[in-house]
Amino acid sequence: MPAPLLVVRSRRVVTPEGIRPAAIHVRGERIERVAEYADVPAGARVDDVGELAVLPGIVDTHVHLNEPGRTEWEGFATATRAAAIGGVTTLVDMPLNSIPPTTTREGLAAKRAAARGQCAVDVGFWGGVVPGNAGELAGLVSDGVRGFKCFLVDSGVEEFGWVGEAELRPAMQILAGLAVPLLVHAEVAGPIDAATAQLANADPRRYATYLASRPPGAEEQAIALVTGLCRATGARTHIVHHSAASALGQLREARAQGLPITAETCPHYLHFTAEAIPDGATPFKCAPPIREAANREALWQALAEGVLDFVASDHSPCSPALKAIEVGDFVAAWGGVSGLQLALPVIWTEAAARGHTLIDLVRWMSAGPARLAGLTATKGAISIGRHADLVVFDDEARVTVTADSVHHRHKISPYLGETLRGVVQATYLRGTLVAERGHTIANDLGALL
């Protein structure tokens, strides 16, 4: 017997051809047709959401899940449930903060074993480039990693070392041959060390102190380095969590030259501004830092132009004590913003205010990330043959974020108290309803990609 037909229909379905009334015919896990709104075969189950928008599932390619080894920071169970509630149907896990990190085939096997049976959404994995693991890269690709992440500065955890040009050049030559991307944390140590030395007596509770300690020059020099190596090796290169507007010119020039370089930015860089961050408010600490309002607007312009390709959350939580909240010490606090569940409404809040559309939103949060991770055959769009990963989105509703509404392992987030535009009403993963109105329905249907 063929699988029963599910029809999800709306007056506003966001397809690659535009926003239109449509009936999405789902057979099993896949989209069988994107039909006219009135095209509902007899006997089909119909989920009619009226005027609510239907988007393809969000693909978040920058998530730190930390399991195994640091599951008290976050883990597969809590993160993927929060993702489903927030409309994220696919995420790709970063290779660091877990113990062991995903820098060997054994590390990937441990990661997959920890994830199995716990995931509410589909999960892929990045590997890591660290000193001495060049011999592991081909095997990790064979085992299923989507690409590799590296740091050009101290990562903050001893298990994941940073690389300089001497290690990076041969690694990029290998990755070019393997046809997988290199994701780069694009800050170098020199400008950071120099700035930190000058701030030795500055007040660590002031956000201005922390901001000054991660100057734009660290990003500028890092992007210059990796652009040169990209040109020399031909390796597909991706800049993660881009923050410094002063480095956007380098990305524009690299793209104009046809180099295979892409870049992402993050919701916190597009929503918050340095001027509004209170002293002592360590949940805002991340690296690179949240910069000034003028910098934020330049990032928005670059996103609109396509100089920045997409948005990813860089969800990087930790246990509460590591945020040094009681003392408000930006120097001592762990750097990372917790925002996986909230990425979609955060970006829609800011995008709508600037005149952008749901088509732009899908390009930045579904199609672009799916392309980076090599998932365009199944993810990133509402079209025939793709997985039926769908988000029912009330783009006019507004909600204030409270601790009770956050489903990450810890309730620490700079978004608490923010009023956002856009509420996820339902999330379908490969044709099955997995979350509805702030609650998960199915918690273990996620596949390991």
N, C-alpha and C positions, 0 to 999 in steps of 0.2 A: 504494500500500500504506500502511495506517496505521502510525504509529510503533509500535515494540514497546513492550509494557507492562513497566514496572518496578514491583515491589511492595517497599516498605520497611516491615517490620512489627516491632512491639515489643509487649511486655506493658505498656509505659508510654509512651504517646504523649501529649504535652502539646498539647491542642486548645483552642479557645475555650470548649468545653463542659466541660473538665476533663481529668484524666489517666485514660486508659483503654487497654486492649488494642485495637490497631487495625492495619489493613493500609492503608498509604498507596499508592494506585494513581497512578502517575506516567506520563503519556503525553506524550512530547516534553519540554517545559520546565515543564509545569504539573501541578498536582494535579488528577486527574480525579475521584477519589472518596476519602473517608476511610471505609473499610469496616470490617466486623467482622474480628477477627484471623484467623479461619479462611477468609475470603473471598479466595482466591487463584486466579484463572482459570488454566486449563490453558495451558501455554506461556509464562507470564510468567516473567521473571527475578525471583528472590526474594532480597532481602537481609534475612535474619532476624537481628536483633540481640538477641533474647532479652529479658532484663530490663533492658538498658541503656535509658536514657531517650532519646526522640527529641523534639527541640525545633525550633521554627522557627529559621531562620538568624538570627544576631545582626545587628542593624542599628546601626551606630555612626555617629552624625551629627556627630562632632566629632574629626576627624583632620587633622593637618597633614602633607601629603605632600611639600611643599617643592620639587617639580619642576614646571617647569624652574627653573634658576637657583641652587638650593641643594640639588641632588641629593646632594651629599656629606653632607647631614644625614639625608636619607631620600628615597626615591623610590617611584614607582608599583610597580616590580617587587618591591622588598624588602618594602614595607609590605603589599601585597596578598597576598603569599605568607604572611607572618606572620599576617595576618588570617584567611586560609583555615585555617591550622593551628589557630588559636584559636577557630574556629567562627563567625567574622564573615563573612557572605556579601554584605553590602552596607555600604559606607561612603560618607560624604559629606565631600568634601575642603574644608578651610577656605581662604579666598581669600588669605591672607597667608603670608609666608615664601618664596613662589616669586617669581621675577623673570621676567616681570612678574607682579604680583598680579592676581587676578581682579576687577578694578575697571572694566574696559572690555570691550567685545565682542572686541577684538583680544587682550586678555589671556586671555579664556576660550578663544578659538580656539587660542592657543599652549598653553594647559594641556591641551586635548583632544588636540592633535597629539602632545604629549609622552606622553600616557597611552596612546594607541592601540596595541594589540597587546602591552601590557606587563602587563595586569591579570589577576590570578588570581580576583578577585571583582568584583561589580558596583560601579561608582563613579559617584556623583553629585557635583555641585559647588554650593557656595554662592558667591554674589557678595559684593562688599564695598561698604559705604557709607563713603566718605571725602570730605574736603572737595573740592567742585567737580565731583563726578561724578553729580549728580542727573540729568543728561541721558542717562546711560548705563543707568539702571535698567530702563526698559521694554524696551530692546533686549536686555539680558542675560536678562530673563525670556523673551523670544521665542526666544532662543538656548538656553534650557534650564536656567538656574540654578534651584535649588529655593527660594531665598530669599536673604537678605543678612545679613552679619555687620558689626558696627561695634564700635569701641573708644571708650570715654569717657575714656581715659587713654593715655599713650604705649604703643604696641604693641610697641616694642622694635626695629622695623625701619622705616627711613626711607621705604620705598615705600608704607607703609600708615598714613596719618595718622589721628589721632583726631578725633572730632567732638564739639562741644558742642551746647547746645540750639538755637542759631541754625541750624546745619546739619541737626540731627536732625529738627526739626519738619516742614520741607517734605519731607524724605526719607520720613518716616513717612506723610505724607499721600499721597505717590505710591504707597508700598507697600500702603497700605490699598486704593487703587483697583486695584492689580494683584493683590490677594488672595494675597500671599506673605508669609511671616513675616520679621520683623527679629530677628536673634540679637544679643544685647548682652553684651559684656564689661563687667560691671557693677561697675566701680571708677571713682571720680573722683579727680582729682589732689590736691585740697586737703588731706584728711587724710593722704595719703601724704607730701606735701611737708612738712607740719608734723612728722610723726613722724620723717622722715628727718633733718630739721634737728636734732632733739633727739638723734639717734644718731650725730652726726658723729664722736665719739671712741670709739664702741663697737667691740668686737672683731668684725670681719667674718667670723671663722670660727665664731662662735656662732650656732646656729640661732635662739636667742632674739632676736638682733639683727635677723635678717631678718624673723622673725614680727612683731616690734614695728613694723617699717617698713611693713607693709601692714595697718593696723588695720581692724577690722570696720566702723568708721565710713565707710570708703571705699565699701564695698558698700552700706551703709544709705543713704547719700546718693545713690548711683547709682540704686538701685531706686526711691527716692522720685521722682527726676527722670523716669525712664522710665515709671513708673506714671502720672504726671500727663500725659505726652505720649500714652500709650496711651489714656487717658480722653478726651483732646482730639481725637485723630485717628481712633480706632477701629482702628488698625493692630494686627495680631496680633503680639505681642511675646513673645520667649523669652529668659530669662536663662540664659546658659551658665555652666558650672562654678561653681555656687553653693557658697560655702564658709561664710559667716558665719551662724551660727545666730541671732544677734541680729536679722537682717533677715527671718527667716521670718515674723514677725508681719505685716509689710507684704504679703508674698505671700498669706498667709491672708486678709487683709482685701480685697485686690484680687480674689481669687477669689470671696469672698463677695459682692462687688459685681457680679459677672458680667463683669468685664473680661477681654478675651482675652489673658491673661498665663499663660504656662507657665514652668517652670524645670527644669533638670537639675542633677545633681551628678555627681561623678566617683569612680571606684574608689579613688583615692588618698586622697580625703577620708573615705571610708567604711571604710578599712582601717588607715591609719597614724594616729598621734597625735603631736602636737608634742613631748610629754614624752619620747618614745622615739627621737627623731631625734638621732643623734650630732652633735656639733659637727664641722664640716668635711665633712659628708656631703652634698655639693652635688647628687647625683642626686635628692634630695628637693625641690629648689627648684622652685616653681611659683608662678603668680600667678592668683588669690589663693592664699595659703599654706595648707598643711596646718595645722589648728589643734588645740586641746587635745582630750582624751578626751571631756569633757562636751559639747563642740561636736559631735564625731562622733556621739554618741548622739542628740543633737537632730536631726541630719540624718537618721539612720535613722528616727526617729519621724516626721519630716516626709515621708519617702519612703513609709512605711507608710500614712500618712493620705492621701496624694495631693497634699499641698501641693507637694512635689517630684514631678515627673511621671515622670522616668526617669533612667537613668544612661548617660553617654557617656564615652569614655576620655579625651578631650583629649590624645591621643597627640601630643606636641610634642618630638620629639628634636632633637638638634643634633650637630655634629661633636665628638669627645671634648675637644678643646682648649678649646671654649667652655664646658665645664662646670667648668673651673678645679679639677679634682679634686686635682691634686698639691698645690696650695696651700690647698685647702679654703675658698675665699673665697666666701661666699654673696652678697656684694654684686657681685662681678665675674662670677659664673657666670650663664650663660643660664638663664632660668626655663622649665622644661617637664619633664614626666614622660613617660618612654617606657614604654607599657604596653598598646598595642593588642592584642597577642597574648594577654595575660594577663587581660584585663578580665572575661571570663566566670568563670573559676575564682576570681578575687579576690572578686567579688561573691557568688558562691555560698558561698565560705568564710564570709563574714561573715553572709550572709542565713540560712544553715542554722543557724548558731550562735544566731541570734535567733528561731528557730522559723518562719521564712518557708519557702515552698514553691517548687517549680519553676514553679507557676502565677504566683507573684509575680515570679520571675526573668524569665519571658517577657514579662510586662507591662512590666517596667522596661527590658528590653534588646532587645526585638523590636517589640512592638506600639506602645509609646510613641514611640520614635524614628521608626518608619515613619510615624506620624501627623504628626509635626512636618514631615517632609520630603515629605509629600504622596504617599506610596508605598503606601497601604493597599490599593490595588487589586491589588498584586502581592506585597507583602512583609509580614512581621510576624506571620504566623499560618499554622498548618497547616489550610487549609480549601480547599474546591473553587474552582478557578480561579486560586489564587495560584501564584506560582512555586514549584517544588519545591526550595526552599532549606531544607535539613534538617541538623541537627546530632545526631550520635550521641554521647551524653554519659554518662560513667561518673561519676555524682554521688557515689559513695562512695569512689572512689580518691583517694589523696593523693600529691602529688609535690612535691619541693623544686626550686625554680627555680635553674638553673645557666646560666652563660654559653653553654654548648653547646646548651642547649634553646631559647634565644632567637633568633628569626629576623629581628628588626629589623636594619637596616643596621649599627647599633652595639650592642655588648653592655652598654651602660650603662643601668642601671635600678635604682630603689630596691627592686624586687622580688627581686633576686638574693639567694638564701639563704632566701627565705620558703617555708614549707611550706603549700601550698594544697590545698583540697578540690575535686575535680572535674577530670576529664581528658577532653578532646575526643578521641574515637576516630575519628571520620570526619566529613567535611563534604561535602554535596552542594550544588552550585550549579545551579539550574534543571535538576535531574534528573541531573546528571553528578557522579560522585565526583571531587572536586578535591583533597582532602587526607585522609590517613589516618595515624594514629599518629605524628604529629609531622613528617610529610613531605608536600610537595605532589606531586600526581600530574599535574595539568594547570595550566599557568601562564599561559595566555593566553585563557581562555574568558570573562573578565569583560567585561560590556557597559558602555558609557558611557551613563549614564541621562540 
